[in-house]
Amino acid sequence: MTYSIILQACVDTYKNVNLSAHERWCNATWDMVLCWPPTPAGESAQLPCPHVKGVDPSKYVSKRCDASGRWAGKTLGDYTLPQGWTNYTVCFTSAVQEIMRVLYKQSEEDAQMKLDIALGTRIMEIVGLSLSLASLCVSLAIFFYFRSLKNNRTRIHRNLFVAMVIQVMIRLVLYIDQAIIRGHIVGHTPTHTNASRQGIDNTPVLCEASYILLEYARTAMFMWMFIEGLYLHNKITVTVFQHKFYYSVYHAVGWGMPVLMTAAWATATAMHYGSSRCWWGYNFTSYFWILEGPRFSVISLNMVFLLNIIRVLVTKLRQSNSSEALQVRKAVKAAIVLLPLLGITNVLNMVAAPLGRSAAEFGLWSYATHFLTSFQGFFIALLYCFLNGEVRTAVRKYVDNYLLHRSAGVRRGSGLSSVFLTTVTDLPRDQQGRARHLCSCLRGNHSPTHGSYL
């Protein structure tokens, strides 16, 4: 709905309110968020804060009607907006207020630039997550279809890919839901601000459940990254483990431990937020370290594994009498390839956003961090599936067999055509040299009086 229609609906809501006893008053108005009742001049109206994420609905916000009978602006004597100005800062939770304080520390222009950067980052995230989801799904189909690829290493890969697919799908659904709901926030009715469009963000239980499942999948992803690092490290450096594969233990660590950690975090967070909707800003609370702490530990351990793997690799390269440049090149290549698989690229996401810095520094951090996290699934699928030698051999063999069978079918069809033409050519002919009709020959009727001729 347009602003004028919503404003008229707001005025109609309070049409029965009579302020004729007062000399001046401010008419009912809609300030793009709430519908304010007509208020006597020199007084303030008070309404409950709106039920949106990051806002405490138990708090109240006030709006001042000036002595002249006009809604007061942001500064004294400012009447540029007929609906005046409403300070909703008091409605926000303490975490959001701190973010806004840091964000607007320098200037409004700087804060707006950072908000534009955040919007651009979100668009990039959606593209990266979509590409990662498609790549991971194709990789899983390949790993499950080809028997030649079913080994211990790919079993771990499959579990990691499944955890990443769950996380990416939930994140995409949440982002798209937020884009749709927030994109139409101006279309709500003044009397039922949040009831016009129902989404995950404003649906109790469903919103909390979505974030719980998201954090569980993300924790499971980190656990399987730890298993990837542990298995690779033991395979390369500890020979005693080369013939043992503790899949049941890996399965319990990869899927079981995240259940316990997520349950502990969800319980603590639910007690902290109480009836507040959707736990907005839960990642800014100290309780989030119930999950983030083990994840950071995984990254640290995988970093140790990576350094030790590179050490062993360099040692073996030196024993092979290869040149120093070749040794360095292979070691760097191994490190780069293993970074996304072991989750080390996620460390930037655990660093606090530099909101207080310049817009350029914030943009660099924002785009680099979210590029690595959103495209992580694509890079892992590319390196460990699409570019893998075993996978390429299996796919090439399948394609070659398919083409061979298809061409064999075409050749069989061509052979039948040749036989048919040869048979027709050799059919008995009459005295004029005309071949008898094929149906007549098949009926065994060789009489010229009963046969049909071509």
Secondary structure, 3 states (H helix, E strand, C coil): CCHHHHHHHHHHHCCCCCCCCCCCEECCEECCCCEECCEECCCEEEEECCCCCCECCCCEEEEEECCCCCECCCCCCCCCCCCCCCCHHHHECHHHHHHHHHHCCCCHHHHHHHHHHHHHHHHHHHHHHHHHHHHHHHHHHHHHHCHHHCCHHHHHHHHHHHHHHHHHHHHHHHHHHHHHHHHCHHHCCCCCCCCCCCCCCCCCCHHHHHHHHHHHHHHHHHHHHHHHHHHHHHHHHCHHHCCCCCHHHHHHHHHHHHHHHHHHHHHHHHHHHCCCHHHCCHHHCHHHHHHHHHHHHHHHHHHHHHHHHHHHHHHHHHHCCCCHHHHHHHHHHHHHHHHHHCCHHHHHHHCCCCCCCCHHHHHHHHHHHHHHHHCHHHHHHHHHHHCCHHHHHHHHHHHHHHHHHHHHHHHHHHHHHHHHHHHHHCCCECCCCCEECHHHHHHCCCCCCCCCEC
